[in-house]
Amino acid sequence: MTERVLVAGIGNVFLGDDGFGVEVVRRLAGVPLPDWVRVTDYGVRGLHLAYDLAGADHELTILVDATERGDEAGTVHVVELDTSVRGKPCLDAHGMQPDVVLNLVAWLGNEPRRVLLVGCEPEVLDHRMGLSPAVERAVGTAAGAVVDLVTNHGR
């Protein structure tokens, strides 16, 4: 079956809560999803993600990442991202945020159809391994949100 949805975990596991997206896709590895969904841990490989998006035509891309929005640590939110061209991307292969990835995809000649961000407000972004307790508790909430998004997309 054709791959229709990409779920991409993003983040650096060596920077505390920045590893949130990686942990969520690990949790999703044990969840049965339709065969038209691909769940991938991109970690710090934002450049790889950009090239995968530039060469594909997914109906839906779900990015999972720690995102600072000023909320309480562990707050999970779902945001639709603007995929329109914003100009020449600023490349940093090990620190590419979702907006930078989308800029690079546009620069490479593609525009993803629909991109959602399942984000979590981080508490600790220091050099350390492991999530803070608040963000660890949010992993299940975010995984559930991804499953709901995939299920609703399939209807």
Backbone hydrogen bonds, N-H to C=O, Kabsch-Sander energy under -0.5 kcal/mol:
donor,donor_aa,acceptor,acceptor_aa,energy
4,R,2,T,-0.6
4,R,36,W,-2.4
5,V,36,W,-2.3
6,L,60,L,-2.1
7,V,38,R,-3.1
8,A,6,L,-0.6
8,A,62,I,-3.0
9,G,7,V,-0.6
9,G,40,T,-2.8
10,I,64,V,-2.8
11,G,43,G,-2.4
13,V,11,G,-0.6
15,L,12,N,-1.9
16,G,128,R,-3.1
17,D,124,V,-3.1
18,D,15,L,-2.0
19,G,16,G,-1.9
20,F,17,D,-1.7
21,G,10,I,-0.8
23,E,19,G,-2.1
24,V,20,F,-2.3
25,V,21,G,-2.0
26,R,22,V,-1.7
27,R,23,E,-2.1
28,L,24,V,-2.1
29,A,25,V,-1.0
29,A,26,R,-0.6
30,G,27,R,-1.2
31,V,28,L,-1.9
37,V,34,P,-1.7
38,R,5,V,-2.6
40,T,7,V,-2.9
40,T,38,R,-0.5
42,Y,9,G,-2.4
42,Y,40,T,-0.9
43,G,9,G,-1.1
45,R,42,Y,-3.3
46,G,44,V,-1.3
46,G,93,A,-0.7
47,L,93,A,-0.5
49,L,45,R,-2.1
50,A,46,G,-2.5
51,Y,47,L,-2.1
52,D,48,H,-2.5
53,L,49,L,-2.7
54,A,50,A,-2.4
55,G,51,Y,-1.5
56,A,53,L,-1.1
59,E,4,R,-1.7
60,L,4,R,-1.8
61,T,114,R,-2.5
62,I,6,L,-3.3
63,L,61,T,-0.6
63,L,116,L,-3.1
64,V,8,A,-2.9
65,D,63,L,-0.5
65,D,118,V,-1.6
67,T,120,C,-2.2
69,R,67,T,-0.6
74,G,121,E,-2.9
75,T,72,E,-2.0
77,H,119,G,-2.4
79,V,117,L,-2.3
81,L,79,V,-0.5
81,L,115,V,-2.8
83,T,81,L,-0.5
91,L,89,P,-0.7
95,G,92,D,-2.1
97,Q,95,G,-0.8
100,V,97,Q,-0.6
101,V,97,Q,-2.3
102,L,98,P,-2.6
103,N,99,D,-2.0
104,L,100,V,-2.2
105,V,101,V,-2.4
106,A,102,L,-2.2
107,W,103,N,-2.5
108,L,104,L,-2.0
109,G,106,A,-1.6
110,N,105,V,-2.1
113,R,58,H,-0.8
115,V,81,L,-0.5
116,L,61,T,-2.8
117,L,79,V,-3.1
118,V,63,L,-3.2
118,V,116,L,-0.5
119,G,77,H,-2.7
119,G,117,L,-0.8
120,C,65,D,-1.2
121,E,75,T,-2.2
128,R,14,F,-1.0
128,R,126,D,-1.2
130,G,13,V,-0.6
136,E,132,S,-2.8
137,R,133,P,-2.1
138,A,134,A,-0.9
139,V,135,V,-0.7
139,V,136,E,-1.0
140,G,136,E,-0.5
141,T,137,R,-0.6
142,A,138,A,-2.7
143,A,139,V,-2.6
144,G,140,G,-2.3
145,A,141,T,-2.0
146,V,142,A,-2.4
147,V,143,A,-2.3
148,D,144,G,-2.4
149,L,145,A,-2.5
150,V,146,V,-2.6
151,T,147,V,-2.8
152,N,148,D,-2.8
153,H,149,L,-1.9
154,G,150,V,-1.8
155,R,152,N,-0.8
